[in-house]
C-alpha cells in the first residue's frame, strides 16, 4: 500500500469510507512493454466495479508501445475477435494517492480472461503472481529489490511554446526538427555520486525522492551516475509482487515529475553511443514464513563445488543453476528492444555471457553473500536486464527459472568468474548471450525452450509475436547512420 494511502488496509467493505472525500479515481494496468494503461473514472463508477471488475479493451495487448497493431494477429486481441473486452479487476491492496495530482486515489488492476476469470497469459502482474504461487504452496515467499539508471534530457527553450506548457512534449517538438544527438542532457560531464550536480536541478531532484516516498515506491538510495544527466535510484526492497508494482510506478513518478519541469527522463538501454547504458538490475531472495533467508548456509561448507558458494545453501545453489540454465532462453524478456543489445557489449560494465561470481559486478548474476554481506542479505543480483525491461516480466523470469532449478535440483554448469577476470574473456567459460533481439527471440521461441517450460506456450507465442513485430519495424527502418554513410559514396 502506498504511504499516501494513509496506512489503512483497504477492503471492499471499507472502500467507500476510504474514498468518502473523493469524487474520482484513477486506475491503470500494465501492458506487455511495462507501459501503464489506464483512465480516470468517477467514484460512483469505481465503487460499482471494484469487486467484480470492468471491461477494458483488449487492444492494449494487440498493439505496440506506439499504438500500432501488431503485423501478426495474436490470440488475445485481434481483428477476428473484434479486439473484445477483457476484465480489469482493481487490486485494492495497491491503493495510493497521486501526490502531484491533488492526491487523487489510484489503484492498479490485473487483467482476467472473460471466459474463465483467470489471468490472461500476457498480463505481467498475472505472470508474476503465477510464479509466486508456486513458492507459496511450499510456505515460502520471495523478496526483491530494483535499481534503475536513466538519462535525462531537456530541450532548449522554444519561443513558440508557451512557457506554461513547457513539458516533456517540447522534447518531441525539438526532435522533429533536430537530430537526437543535438538534444542537450540535463547536466554535462561524467559525475557519478556527485553531491553538487543535483543542486543544479534541486527542486526536481528532491521532488522525485519525496513523490516516490508519498506514492509508496520509496527510494533507498538516490544519486547521480556516471554520464551526462544520469541518475540512479535503488528502490526500497520488499515482497516481490509489491516490488514489481513499485518498479513500474517509479517510472510513472519520474516521467510525471519530469514533464512538469520540461525534462524528459530516458529509460532506453543505450541512449548515447560511447557511453555506458541504463541498467535495470534486479535483486531476489527466497524467505520462509518467518522471514528467514533460505539462501544462506548457516555453517560454512568446508568442501563447496566452488569457493564462492561456501555460504550459499543448497536451495540457493539450485536456484542459481536454474538462472544460468535458462537465461539464454529469456533474453527477450530482460533485453526486450532493438536498442537493448547496444548496451550488452564488451567493455561497458554490462554482462554478455552466462556468468556468475561472488560480488562480481561484471557477471550476469552477482552472488551477494557472506563473508562480504550479512546472512540476511544473501541474494542474487541479475545484471543483464536494462532499464527498458518490464519489471514484472523480469522478476517473473528470475523467480520461475530459479525455482525450476530448485525443483529439478539442477547443478551449476559453469565456474564462477574470478576477480579480475573479464566477461567474454578467455577465462570466461559461459555461453555468449544473444547479440540482437532477432537471435534472442528465435532462441526463446524454440520448441524446447526453457521459457515454454516455465511460462507456457501461450505466453511465449504472444510475447514472441510482439518481439517479431519490433524486429520487423527495425528491419524496415532506414537509419541516420545508413543514410549519412551511403548517401553519396555507393
Secondary structure as UniProt FT lines:
FT   HELIX           3..5
FT   TURN            6..7
FT   TURN            12..14
FT   HELIX           15..18
FT   TURN            19..21
FT   STRAND          24..30
FT   TURN            32..33
FT   STRAND          36..42
FT   HELIX           43..49
FT   TURN            50..52
FT   STRAND          54..57
FT   HELIX           58..61
FT   TURN            65..66
FT   TURN            79..83
FT   STRAND          85..90
FT   HELIX           92..94
FT   STRAND          96..98
FT   HELIX           99..101
FT   TURN            102..103
FT   STRAND          104..112
FT   TURN            114..116
FT   TURN            121..122
FT   HELIX           124..136
FT   TURN            137..139
FT   STRAND          140..153
FT   TURN            159..160
FT   HELIX           163..165
FT   HELIX           169..177
FT   HELIX           180..182
FT   TURN            192..193
FT   HELIX           197..201
FT   HELIX           202..214
FT   TURN            215..216
FT   STRAND          219..224
FT   TURN            228..229
FT   STRAND          230..235
FT   STRAND          238..239
FT   HELIX           240..260
FT   TURN            261..262
FT   STRAND          264..266
FT   TURN            273..274
FT   STRAND          282..288
FT   TURN            289..290
FT   TURN            294..295
FT   TURN            302..303
FT   HELIX           307..309
FT   TURN            310..311
FT   HELIX           314..326
FT   HELIX           327..330
FT   HELIX           331..334
FT   TURN            338..339
FT   HELIX           340..343
FT   TURN            346..347
FT   STRAND          356..358
FT   TURN            361..362
FT   STRAND          365..368
FT   TURN            370..372
FT   HELIX           375..377
FT   STRAND          379..382
FT   TURN            387..388
FT   HELIX           391..408
FT   TURN            419..420
FT   TURN            423..424
FT   TURN            426..427
FT   HELIX           437..444
FT   TURN            447..448
FT   HELIX           450..455
FT   HELIX           457..476
FT   HELIX           480..486
FT   TURN            487..489
//
